[in-house]
Amino acid sequence: MTAAPDVVVVGAGLAGLAAARRLVDAGAEVVVLEARDRVGGRTLTLPAADGTPIDHGAQWIGPTQHRIAALAERVGVTTYPSYERGLHTEFREGRARRYDGPLPGDDDPASAVAMGQAIRELDAMAATVPPEAPWTAEQALAWDSQTVETWLQARVPAGQARTWLREAIRSTLAAEARDLSLLHTLFVIRSAGGIARLLATAGGAQERRFHHGAQAISIRLAESLGDRVVLGAPAQVVRHGDGRVVVEAAGRTVAAGRAILAVPPAIAGRIGYRPAMPGWRNQLTQRVPMGSVIKVHAIYEQPFWRTEGLSGFVVSDSGPVRIVYDNSPEDGSPGVLVGFIEGEQARIWARRDPADRRAGVLACLADYFGERAGRPRELLERSWADEEYSGGCYAGYFPPGVWTSFGQALREPVGRLHWAGTETATAWTAYMEGAVQSGQRAADEVLAAS
Ligand SMILES: Cc1cc2nc3c(=O)[nH]c(=O)nc-3n(C[C@H](O)[C@H](O)[C@H](O)COP(=O)(O)OP(=O)(O)OC[C@H]3O[C@@H](n4cnc5c(N)ncnc54)[C@H](O)[C@@H]3O)c2cc1C
């Protein structure tokens, strides 16, 4: 038995570490239990063969993400702008077309108008969703009774505009428009400050990257917390309700005054609670599945597409990889393309033989940038659904009916148990910013209760 701390934090992702940092700053005794043998959770930076840091999880930070920016600055992790000079690529009906400007499909005026109109409509609807309580929106029940796909079919003419809007949703939430509650999607849009913020590189969520990779923030935060952070300690049972909390984690037992569980809802639902969770919380955690994504990196001697006047950004209507960005380091050497296999494509391609998947990815890159792109010197991939302690990415999403029936259970403490994790954030949910906000909010809750 460890000497009793004030707070035990479960999970050393950004949420758990941000919570622990704030508590320790306030003078509290804290222990952080982390299941994996590393910190950072959904951030993971590993060196490529030549040592270039590759972000297999989260990587970008953008304007209005002040909390993650402040935390990175505090631990000395600096940023640089993402590369996006030159023409973007739209791969449609088997052909690559280069375009300028924020959205694909601008060669078809009717589709461009339809897309602009749909985005304005979604932004206006999102503006009416209170981020701290989406279920209280005036239209909450109507919007939570349909999927985004239902809405697209009703509001956007079939064709390019609908295809690209589906892709925009898929690339933001790693789920299909048919999986997602419209209310949830509006909540995500609201929490980020609008669709343009979500989709843009400069001026949006993809604006900047971290010099040492995003995981460096968690690694340095954990270093600052020292031996308060315990690795290889998966919480299995949480006992609570008799004036204290006792967490059992693979042979280790930690007793504390309160606990912060900084894990996604679906993962929190796999932990045993004594006494058991109230029904509404138990049912919530059965209903917030994780998105599906495989992130791939292709590494070349040089970013050859740049000399051809291309930004490296691709949006495609076919193949496993439908979104690509230039992911080269700041000095442009080596050349790196990052591709995302998302939603249904991730579900299909994760089950394929690795050699088939590799061939499928390379065929996409060759379609988008020419034959040379099909011959990288290194190809790396990471399927987040395979990760026991993530279960998928980018985040947990809400299918229809969940926000309105169970939303209140998301953040409401159960006795001495407090909930964190990006899914519980009101700003930039599903992003690193949301993780930090949630951790700091849970720490404040605990401090206020103590
Ligand atoms: C491929 C990918 C790309 C992304 N891109 C971006 C991006 O560019 N920008 C951005 O802002 N966000 C991005 N995200 C999302 C971002 O990574 C997450 O929003 C954020 O990292 C979540 O942090 P968290 O602390 O809430 O959860 P997590 O990072 O999931 O942390 C939870 C921690 O709890 C641990 N854990 C789980 N179960 C237990 C248990 N029983 N006991 C103890 N510990 C446990 C886990 O191992 C993990 O370390 C991306 C995610 C992925 C996977």
Ligand as a Chemical Component Dictionary entry (heavy atoms), coordinates in Angstrom:
data_LIG
# 
_chem_comp.id                   LIG 
_chem_comp.type                 NON-POLYMER 
_chem_comp.pdbx_formal_charge   0 
_chem_comp.three_letter_code    LIG 
# 
loop_
_chem_comp_atom.comp_id 
_chem_comp_atom.atom_id 
_chem_comp_atom.alt_atom_id 
_chem_comp_atom.type_symbol 
_chem_comp_atom.charge 
_chem_comp_atom.model_Cartn_x 
_chem_comp_atom.model_Cartn_y 
_chem_comp_atom.model_Cartn_z 
_chem_comp_atom.pdbx_ordinal 
LIG C1  C1  C 0 -4.198 9.292  -35.144 1  
LIG C2  C2  C 0 -4.635 10.425 -34.269 2  
LIG C3  C3  C 0 -4.528 11.725 -34.719 3  
LIG C4  C4  C 0 -4.958 12.797 -33.928 4  
LIG N1  N1  N 0 -4.729 14.056 -34.352 5  
LIG C5  C5  C 0 -4.928 15.097 -33.511 6  
LIG C6  C6  C 0 -4.407 16.381 -33.810 7  
LIG O1  O1  O 0 -3.722 16.559 -34.838 8  
LIG N2  N2  N 0 -4.661 17.401 -32.948 9  
LIG C7  C7  C 0 -5.339 17.199 -31.778 10 
LIG O2  O2  O 0 -5.512 18.157 -31.009 11 
LIG N3  N3  N 0 -5.820 15.972 -31.445 12 
LIG C8  C8  C 0 -5.610 14.920 -32.282 13 
LIG N4  N4  N 0 -5.988 13.658 -31.916 14 
LIG C9  C9  C 0 -6.799 13.482 -30.688 15 
LIG C10 C10 C 0 -5.944 13.582 -29.405 16 
LIG O3  O3  O 0 -4.911 12.658 -29.491 17 
LIG C11 C11 C 0 -6.811 13.291 -28.199 18 
LIG O4  O4  O 0 -7.916 14.156 -28.162 19 
LIG C12 C12 C 0 -6.066 13.490 -26.865 20 
LIG O5  O5  O 0 -4.746 13.051 -26.913 21 
LIG C13 C13 C 0 -6.840 12.751 -25.760 22 
LIG O6  O6  O 0 -6.183 12.866 -24.529 23 
LIG P1  P1  P 0 -6.850 12.240 -23.217 24 
LIG O7  O7  O 0 -5.890 12.456 -22.125 25 
LIG O8  O8  O 0 -8.226 12.730 -23.090 26 
LIG O9  O9  O 0 -6.998 10.670 -23.514 27 
LIG P2  P2  P 0 -5.873 9.574  -23.791 28 
LIG O10 O10 O 0 -4.745 10.180 -24.549 29 
LIG O11 O11 O 0 -6.570 8.427  -24.412 30 
LIG O12 O12 O 0 -5.346 9.208  -22.354 31 
LIG C14 C14 C 0 -5.930 8.191  -21.571 32 
LIG C15 C15 C 0 -4.807 7.453  -20.880 33 
LIG O13 O13 O 0 -5.387 6.514  -19.982 34 
LIG C16 C16 C 0 -4.685 5.293  -20.071 35 
LIG N5  N5  N 0 -5.581 4.231  -19.611 36 
LIG C17 C17 C 0 -6.627 3.643  -20.249 37 
LIG N6  N6  N 0 -7.223 2.734  -19.455 38 
LIG C18 C18 C 0 -6.539 2.765  -18.272 39 
LIG C19 C19 C 0 -6.683 2.061  -17.042 40 
LIG N7  N7  N 0 -7.626 1.124  -16.856 41 
LIG N8  N8  N 0 -5.805 2.330  -16.050 42 
LIG C20 C20 C 0 -4.825 3.270  -16.194 43 
LIG N9  N9  N 0 -4.649 3.956  -17.349 44 
LIG C21 C21 C 0 -5.516 3.720  -18.366 45 
LIG C22 C22 C 0 -4.310 5.200  -21.536 46 
LIG O14 O14 O 0 -3.236 4.309  -21.750 47 
LIG C23 C23 C 0 -3.953 6.651  -21.847 48 
LIG O15 O15 O 0 -2.586 6.917  -21.599 49 
LIG C24 C24 C 0 -5.555 12.557 -32.662 50 
LIG C25 C25 C 0 -5.647 11.243 -32.203 51 
LIG C26 C26 C 0 -5.159 10.201 -32.975 52 
LIG C27 C27 C 0 -5.154 8.818  -32.423 53 
# 
loop_
_chem_comp_bond.comp_id 
_chem_comp_bond.atom_id_1 
_chem_comp_bond.atom_id_2 
_chem_comp_bond.value_order 
_chem_comp_bond.pdbx_ordinal 
LIG C1  C2  SING 1  
LIG C2  C3  SING 2  
LIG C2  C26 DOUB 3  
LIG C3  C4  DOUB 4  
LIG C4  N1  SING 5  
LIG C4  C24 SING 6  
LIG N1  C5  DOUB 7  
LIG C5  C6  SING 8  
LIG C5  C8  SING 9  
LIG C6  O1  DOUB 10 
LIG C6  N2  SING 11 
LIG N2  C7  SING 12 
LIG C7  O2  DOUB 13 
LIG C7  N3  SING 14 
LIG N3  C8  DOUB 15 
LIG C8  N4  SING 16 
LIG N4  C9  SING 17 
LIG N4  C24 SING 18 
LIG C9  C10 SING 19 
LIG C10 O3  SING 20 
LIG C10 C11 SING 21 
LIG C11 O4  SING 22 
LIG C11 C12 SING 23 
LIG C12 O5  SING 24 
LIG C12 C13 SING 25 
LIG C13 O6  SING 26 
LIG O6  P1  SING 27 
LIG P1  O7  DOUB 28 
LIG P1  O8  SING 29 
LIG P1  O9  SING 30 
LIG O9  P2  SING 31 
LIG P2  O10 DOUB 32 
LIG P2  O11 SING 33 
LIG P2  O12 SING 34 
LIG O12 C14 SING 35 
LIG C14 C15 SING 36 
LIG C15 O13 SING 37 
LIG C15 C23 SING 38 
LIG O13 C16 SING 39 
LIG C16 N5  SING 40 
LIG C16 C22 SING 41 
LIG N5  C17 SING 42 
LIG N5  C21 SING 43 
LIG C17 N6  DOUB 44 
LIG N6  C18 SING 45 
LIG C18 C19 SING 46 
LIG C18 C21 DOUB 47 
LIG C19 N7  SING 48 
LIG C19 N8  DOUB 49 
LIG N8  C20 SING 50 
LIG C20 N9  DOUB 51 
LIG N9  C21 SING 52 
LIG C22 O14 SING 53 
LIG C22 C23 SING 54 
LIG C23 O15 SING 55 
LIG C24 C25 DOUB 56 
LIG C25 C26 SING 57 
LIG C26 C27 SING 58 
# 
